Amino acid sequence: MDRGLRLRFKLPAVAAVAVALVLLAAPLVWADFSVQSWRFFKPVVLPAGLAETTLVEVVPGREVFPNAARDLADLRIVEADSQREVPFVFLVERGERRRSSVAVRMRDLGHVPGRQTTFILDLEREGVLHNELEISTSSHNFQRDIVVEGSEDGESWRVLHEGGEIFDFTIAERGFTTRDTRVRYPSSTARYLRVSIIDGDLPPLDVQGAVVFFAQQIQPRQTEYPINILVRVEDIADKSTQLVLDLGSGGFPTNSISLTTPQENFSRRVDLEGSHDNQLWTLLRRSENLYVFNTPKFVGSQLTIGYPESRFRYFRLTVFNEDDPPLPVTGAQASGFLRKLIFFADPGLSYQLYYGNADAESPSYELEQVFPYLVTEDLPVAGLGAHTANPLFTGPIEASKPFTERYPWLLPTVVALAALLIGVFLASLFRQLKGMLPPPPAPE
């Protein structure tokens, strides 16, 4: 083999050694799950009669939230025997509403004394899907039943919805108003809508117009959490009642609190605060109105206070009574969006839900990309067994860290060694090339 051929072999060989050394120092990837790093688990109880591998859903139990990471990033589904991590999709059922308006023209607005106010809405083209309308009126303090009829030709009518109701309740001197003038009906492509507002002996509403919509609604699903009244203080000077509410432990994702009271015909302004420790408080809602009315003119109630989703354990509710007697609140309940995990379960295997690792990061599985194309309605529901301390727990182990974090000296050492090898090779190459070159011509 000649010298040029030997040189061609030396270059890739030395370069390969240098590259191999650098790659050895690169972070190695291990599976995120190591059973010693998770504090707790619950056995997954597969639904009875499961005959083949299929998608199932499971809802985290009450003990999971206070013992898991704050963002639930540490939830893992694990096959019990092999300790193999099982991909899942984590869903929060917040619901979704899509609403698009449809152009309409109002005509034939009229009133039959002692009976009703009617008008017709013309969509001016066929085949447009719609299922909701909103009536615009300047009237206040009313409650009326509504009948909606549909027609393709403006002559033959069929009832789309009856028994609907619109209302407005206003207390001008207190700046209080609640109203709903939307009417929902089954989806229709009728070009014409005939709307009848049942007035009876009451004065007709001042109808100024209407808008038609097509609305698609995926209803949110809520989980309810009992909440205790921990402290009740009557502040005579401030004319208010202050309630401290306790969920019993933190970590529960909630977005509303509902109160129970036997009192009727009241309207009170309230403030709501949240706290993790019952010491430092964060304002969640200011000047919300709670009310219950049961009168000839209006029947309705609002005893739920909504707020941005949080994981507070304690809530402080201040009810401003003004010159009225204190509001007798007898109970409370917190609610939050339902969380659930969906995974493929083999009826011949056993599964466990692990949680309790503050250092864990949210997993990322290919199942999330495939999930939109799967049939996920009415899935079998798995249950969860008892909250169990993991007997193998030893705390976060060193192997869960990247290789270079455990050996921080390795990367610079290997890079320096690789640079030295390449330098030696280049020096050797230079000497060999120098020997191969012809001698310079002799001076004349």
Number of C-alpha atoms within 10 A of each C-alpha: 5 6 10 11 9 10 13 10 10 13 14 11 10 16 15 12 14 20 13 13 17 19 14 14 19 13 13 11 10 12 8 17 19 16 21 15 24 27 22 23 24 23 19 20 15 22 14 10 8 14 10 11 13 13 17 21 24 21 18 18 15 13 16 22 20 17 19 21 19 16 14 22 18 21 25 24 24 22 18 15 10 10 14 15 17 16 19 24 18 19 14 14 16 14 12 10 10 10 12 10 13 15 13 20 14 17 13 10 15 14 18 12 13 13 16 22 22 20 18 22 24 19 20 11 13 13 11 14 14 24 17 20 23 16 16 15 14 8 13 17 14 18 22 22 17 22 19 24 19 23 19 16 11 15 8 9 16 13 13 19 16 16 11 16 17 17 20 17 19 14 12 9 6 8 7 12 13 14 14 13 18 19 22 20 17 9 15 17 16 23 21 24 26 22 24 22 23 23 21 15 10 14 14 21 19 12 17 12 16 20 17 24 20 19 18 14 11 12 11 14 14 19 14 14 18 13 20 16 18 14 11 15 11 15 14 12 6 10 15 22 21 18 19 19 24 22 19 14 16 18 22 24 23 23 18 19 23 15 15 13 13 9 12 12 12 14 19 17 17 20 18 24 19 23 19 16 11 15 8 9 16 13 13 18 16 12 13 14 18 17 16 19 17 12 10 7 12 16 13 13 15 14 15 19 20 17 15 10 15 16 20 22 22 24 26 24 19 22 24 21 21 13 9 11 10 17 17 11 16 10 14 19 18 26 22 23 20 18 18 17 20 23 19 16 20 17 16 10 12 16 24 22 23 26 25 25 21 18 12 20 14 12 15 11 12 10 15 13 10 9 14 9 8 9 9 13 6 8 13 18 16 17 16 18 13 11 17 13 14 18 11 12 15 12 12 18 12 11 11 17 15 15 19 15 12 12 10 12 11 17 20 12 14 19 17 14 15 20 13 13 16 17 12 13 16 13 12 12 15 12 11 14 13 11 10 11 8 7 8 6 6 5 4 3
